[in-house]
């Protein structure tokens, strides 16, 4: 079962290797989230509609597929977000919600 996650997103600056431009409000954005494991990591696509990042850094996202390992994400933990191999942001999970 897919869940919704409320999280704080902190974008990495372009000078530090992040995006040149943060996605605009209303854009559907589907980056990869990298979930650390005892050995290696898993990468899964997440999906959210961008808010106005000048007003808030909170987002509500879901995994792109229903059978993703939602149970591996924990509240108050941080995860890196990637576009391909480029780390573009860090997410801190604020709240995990059941599916709507």
Beta strands, then each sheet from edge to edge (+ up, - down):
strand 1: 4-11
strand 2: 28-29
strand 3: 32-36
strand 4: 41-49
strand 5: 58-63
strand 6: 78-83
strand 7: 86-97
sheet 1: 2+ 4- 3+ 6- 7+ 1- 5+
end
